[in-house]
Amino acid sequence: MDSDSEIDVRAVDFLQSSDDDEQPQHYIQLLMSVGNRRTRQPRRNSALTGREYVLEQLHEHPENLFEMCRMHRDTFEVIVQLIRGRNLLPSSSISAEESLMMFLRMVAHSDRNREIQDRFCHSGETIHRYFDNMLTALSALAPDVIKLPNMNIVPPEIQHNPKYWPWFKACIGAIDGTHLMGVPPAHQQTVYRGRKHSCTQNTMAAGSFDMLFTYVNIGWEGSAADSRVLTEILRNPDDPFVAPLPPKYYVVDSGYSNTQGFLAPFRGQRQYEVDLPVEDIEGEGEQERQQEQQHSMDAQEAETSEMDGRQQRNYMVDFRDHLANQKWDSYRR
């Protein structure tokens, strides 16, 4: 390849020997040739390549990997083995460890594509493609990792904790909703815009008492109420979620209905301190309990005209009152 100086000399010689009419067109062609032949300055040439950076993180102090990826080393290695064992990633020069670490850096710390390019020395298109591949692979592992709880056993976190035993011996987990930021198409942004004035997805998740997810449902509009999300999940015969049968139940917050299989707290119920006089608590608490019970039953009955629905809610209202009375009697003793 000729150097830039040699091309410039050739251009001067050509201009001196050519006719005036031919100079503009041929001179432009020579200038374009000079621009195409210039040597590019290398980018993404860090002292550590992406592969070397991954090896450094895996073999240095274990806290480094957790701080960078929010995942312990043993968990990281198990996921890589599962992905390789099932051939969930296409074969390429980028290892499964590097793909997973790029994915975790973006998810755990919201690193941008350009930041990952600079750290792992790959192009933006490569980062995007391997992020999508890893997301698909992890989604394929979800059914084996996120499983519904065993409803035939009492969680040891309940059984061996006097704070919860025996009152919550039939509880199998907790359900709550959370909102995740999203960027829907322009014509759908209205339904995804909730009370936070930003576009979100309403996500329902169930967890066990050993801090593991047992069910996750995503994709609902941010304006959808938590109770509606749960109702539609129960109505969908293809959904893997199974409502517990009595006496088993999930504990839920006040955004859900207090119906069979789902125990919601008293709406607006005061939380008393343990050092308050017992006699003051008893009179005031009993009056508020009765008012709250009546209000809850009236509100639940107004939600539906179906007899089965009313019976299920009344069952859980009575169960909640019985549970509260048991704990109150135990506290007084």
Buried (B, 14 or more C-beta within 10 A) or exposed (E): EEEEEEBBEBBEEBBEEEEEEEEEEBBEEBEEEBEEEEEEEEEEEEEEBBBEBBBEBBEEEBEBBBEBBEBEBEEBEEBBEBBBEEEBBEEEEBBBBBBBBBBBBBBBEEBEBEBBBBBBBBEEEBBEBBBEBBEEBBEEBEEEEBBBBEEEEBBEBBBEEEEBEEBBEBBBBBBBBEBEEBEBEEEEBEBBBBEEEEBBBBBBBBBBBEEEBBBEBEEBBBBBBBBBBBBBBBEEEEEEBEBBEEEBBBBBEBBBBBBBBBBBBBEEEEEEEEEEEEEEBEEEBEEBBEEBBEEBBEEBEEEBEEEEBBEBBBBBBEBBBEBBEEEBEEEEE
